[in-house]
Amino acid sequence: MRRKHRRLKSDTDLDITAFMNLMIVLVPVLLLNMVFAHTSVLELNFPETSGGADQAEELQLQVIILDEELVVSDNKGGVIKRIPDKEGDHDFELLGQVMKDIKARVPEKKDIVIMARKQTSYQNLVTVMDTVRSYEAVVAGSVVDAELFPDISIGDAPETISES
């Protein structure tokens, strides 16, 4: 008589405990280290050129970005302040002070025109826009952004600036 040898067949279970432990640790670490892109959108306008009786009486503030200086002017009195460069770069701190002084004189004014030349760097244009839009102020023990001139229009700078 022949003996039949039965081989024991057993299904082996896959042990994924170590892999699951790895995933439990790895997923939160990757999520915490993920970089989120912060993009700000600033709505800009073109300066209005349609002249009317109301337009002629309204004060229009301008900041002109030149190579060696920033010029703050208006459409009535001409140049308000010339801000020369400081150490080879535009003096944005003095520009902020001038904007605060103007805002104190005309608090209802919200619009301003920034005029730049074609060779003006993008970083200088953005810094001027940030400087004239708001400034940091301390209110009740916390730092907030106080509004200066949030309605910004962009135009081309003239080749020459009159002192009138």
Secondary structure, DSSP 8 states (H G I E B T S, - for coil): ----------------HHHHHHHHHHHHHHHHT----------EE-------HHHHHS--EEEEE-SSEEEEEETTTEEEEEEE-BTTB--HHHHHHHHHHHHHH-TT--EEEEEE-TT--HHHHHHHHHHHHEEEEEETTEEEEEES--EEEEEE--SS----
